[in-house]
Amino acid sequence: MKFPKIAAATAAVLLAAACSGGSDDGDGSGGTGDAPETLTVWRMGDATEAQTAFMDTVSAQYQEQYPDTEVEVQWIPWGEFSQRFQTALVSGGPDVVEIGNDQVSTWADAGALYDVAELAEGWEDREDILEGAYANGTFDDAQYSVPWYSGVRALWYNADWLRELGQEPPETWDDLVEVSEAIEAEYDVPGFAAPTDFMNGIASFVWSNGGDFATLEGNEWVGRLDSDATAEALEFYAGLTVDGVSPSACIGLNEVDCAHADFANRELGMFIDGPWARAQIEDINDEYADQWATAPIPGAEGMAPAFGGGSDLAVWNTTEYPEAAFDYITTLNSKENALPYNEVSSMFPTYGDVLESEEFQTDPVLAGAATQAAGDLRLFPETPNWGHVQWELTTVQTAVQRLAEGESADDVLPELNEELTEALNRSTE
């Protein structure tokens, strides 16, 4: 997906043109602490029955504090959010907005978001939020969002197989190969799936080895695909296919098409995906669901970092009721609502103590992913051009595919690193 960056200067002009806040049927007094007649909330994604019921519960909780305020939740498809945000800069936006955690700096820079730093000082749950997640909302010494949930991937495995083999879930790359080979020897199925069209999984291998995809040097992005650390990680990941640990059928496939059916039917030992995959795998075959479990993703020398995709919550900058808007955020993002939201979304809260709670640690499919969610979470290079690299050019995925097909890293990586560098530095005007 492409996310055009809006110049801050242009945004300032647009904001000056905005004649009203998100709640345009309030009394218009704009006084701090006032409450609107209607508080408008933008949620991203689809209004499923379960999600709608959850949001209705949150609205009822909020109205205990603001009984005269109606809450209007509007659902914005993820594919439309960029255009809707740009329009809202001119015409006036909502009061509260869900925003992808990789988009906060872009829209803060555009002037779309309200600095909630002072409002957050009195939030009693603030101190329990994972610091790395909270820091994601910081831009130019201001706080433009607070973290809501993260969607992390983990290593799926069959617990009974590992018990029978006398093996623990692998923690390192060496362990991953050893356990995979043991599974194949005993059960005559591939031990691990390494799909090549799987950017989020590939990233964990790169980051765990001290590599990265690109770094910003001055005003220029410099690709790092052919750096020693990144190249070694990409060669290891692709080598799992070359060496027969992962089935060659996974070349060109994503994690769903490569692994879900085989895992459900006991034709695969391990793979990487989020806990949200449980429902999809159960639909294929739930006969062995009581044996499914997750563990953190094995890295070069221990638990790997993971892509920390997810959503933050922000107050739209033109709202006339920032305090009331922030109070809605703290209601939606309360510890009380953390587990109910996980039940309807399979996403993880960003509270460290909640992730360590019994509810998350006693569910075998949630436990390993919850540990992963409390670990080192990272995002891709912070530039609107990353979407072009990941979704249109598929530069990294192509590199891994070509390596898995047997091409030399010395030939593949310099070529695609040049493509990556050029793409990240292209004009977005």
C-alpha positions, -999 to +999 in steps of 0.1 A: +000+000+000+013+035-008+011+062+018+017+096+004+034+120+028+017+154+031+041+183+035+038+200+069+036+234+054+007+224+031-010+207+061-008+239+081-027+258+054-053+231+052-058+230+089-062+268+090-090+263+064-108+237+086-137+256+101-148+230+127-137+201+148-147+165+146-179+169+165-198+196+147-231+192+165-217+202+199-223+236+216-192+250+199-178+265+231-146+245+226-138+249+263-114+224+278-132+196+295-165+202+276-182+172+261-198+171+226-233+160+219-217+134+195-182+121+197-170+108+164-146+078+163-129+064+132-122+027+134-102+011+106-112-022+090-145-040+087-175-037+111-179-074+119-206-084+143-181-092+171-162-059+166-194-039+165-206-055+197-172-048+214-174-011+203-210-008+217-197-021+250-170+006+250-195+033+241-216+023+271-186+025+294-177+059+281-213+071+286-210+064+323-186+093+323-203+113+296-240+104+298-251+132+275-227+123+247-235+099+219-207+079+204-207+075+166-182+049+154-175+051+117-156+022+100-130+032+074-115+004+051-078+003+055-074+008+018-092+042+020-078+057+052-051+078+035-076+096+013-100+100+041-073+115+063-063+140+036-099+150+031-104+154+069-075+179+069-096+202+049-132+195+059-127+186+096-122+152+109-133+129+138-125+134+174-107+101+178-090+081+152-074+046+150-041+049+130-016+023+119+014+025+142+037+029+112+018+060+101+019+081+132+049+102+122+036+109+087+003+123+100+018+141+129+042+158+105+011+168+084-005+185+114-034+160+116-029+148+152-032+165+186-004+164+211-018+144+240+013+145+262-003+166+290-035+146+288-016+114+292+001+126+324-030+118+344-037+084+328-032+058+356-025+029+332+002+048+313+031+035+334+022-002+325+024+004+287+055-011+270+079+017+266+088+008+230+052+008+220+045+042+237+076+058+221+062+050+187+037+078+191+065+104+199+074+128+172+093+161+175+092+159+213+054+156+213+031+127+219+007+122+190-008+088+198-009+060+224-005+024+215-036+002+214-028-032+201-001-051+183-003-080+159+028-102+163+038-135+147+053-164+165+064-200+158+036-225+156+043-261+164+026-294+174+032-298+211+027-336+211+053-341+184+080-322+203+072-341+235+075-374+217+108-363+202+121-350+236+126-316+220+118-281+233+106-253+209+137-240+190+152-208+204+180-203+178+186-209+142+207-240+150+178-253+171+154-246+143+173-268+119+178-295+145+142-297+155+130-295+119+153-324+109+140-345+139+104-339+129+111-349+093+130-380+104+103-392+127+071-381+109+082-379+073+069-343+068+088-311+063+099-297+097+095-260+089+079-238+063+099-208+050+076-191+024+094-165+003+065-141+000+065-134+037+081-100+045+071-100+082+087-134+088+118-126+068+123-094+088+126-113+121+156-133+107+173-102+094+168-082+126+179-111+148+212-112+130+219-075+135+208-066+099+184-041+085+168-033+051+179+003+049+193+032+070+188+069+067+220+088+062+214+125+062+185+129+038+192+098+017+181+062+023+208+036+018+198+000+011+214-027+033+204-059+015+240-067+006+254-058+040+271-087+058+245-092+085+215-088+062+230-110+035+238-138+060+203-137+073+187-138+039+209-166+028+201-186+060+163-182+055+165-190+018+189-219+025+162-236+045+145-243+012+178-250-007+187-276+020+153-292+020+143-282+055+114-262+040+094-275+010+102-260-023+065-256-029+066-226-006+087-206-031+066-177-042+039-183-016+029-164+016+025-180+050-012-188+046-010-206+012+023-223+021+015-235+056-020-234+069-035-265+052-003-286+057-001-277+094-038-284+099-035-318+083-003-328+101+018-326+070+041-298+084+060-295+117+064-257+123+057-224+107+054-187+116+022-167+118+000-148+142-024-163+167-052-150+145-044-179+122-061-203+146-096-197+133-085-202+097-066-234+105-095-248+125-118-242+095-095-265+075-091-292+101-095-289+139-089-325+148-055-317+163-062-282+176-056-292+212-019-298+203-013-265+187+010-241+205+033-211+198+067-200+209+088-169+202+105-168+168+140-183+170+168-159+161+205-162+154+213-165+191+179-163+209+144-148+206+142-128+174+127-093+171+093-092+155+074-068+132+052-049+157+024-041+133-008-028+150-027+003+158-024+034+179-052+057+190-050+095+184-070+127+189-076+145+157-061+179+158-092+199+149-114+184+176-131+210+199-131+185+228-096+170+232-101+160+268-133+142+261-117+125+231-087+114+252-111+100+278-126+079+251-092+066+242-084+056+277-118+039+280-113+019+248-077+011+257-083+002+293-069-030+309-105-040+314-110-042+277-077-058+268-088-094+270-122-088+254-106-071+224-081-100+221-110-124+219-126-106+189-094-098+171-065-121+183-044-089+187-023-082+218-025-053+242+005-032+248+004-036+286+033-057+298+016-069+330-015-080+310+006-100+285+021-118+315-013-126+330-028-160+333-053-154+305-026-151+280+000-175+294-023-205+298-036-206+263-009-225+243-016-206+211-015-172+228+014-179+252+044-178+229+030-150+209+023-130+241+060-135+250+069-123+216+047-092+219+065-082+251+098-084+234+117-064+208+091-051+183+102-032+152+088-014+122+101-011+086+119+020+074+099+051+082+092+064+047+061+065+026+081+047-001+084+015+019+049+005+008+061+008-028+091-015-020+071-041-001+038-043-020+046-032-055+082-040-062+084-068-036+121-063-036+130-082-005+106-111-013+121-113-048+156-115-034+147-144-011+128-162-039+158-160-062+181-172-034+158-201-026+158-210-063+196-214-061+209-180-074+241-166-059+238-139-032+267-121-049+246-117-080+211-112-065+217-089-035+237-060-050+213-058-079+182-057-057+198-034-032+203-009-059+166-012-067+157-008-031+178+023-026+164+040-057+129+032-047+132+045-012+146+078-025+121+084-052+101+116-051+067+114-035+055+147-049 
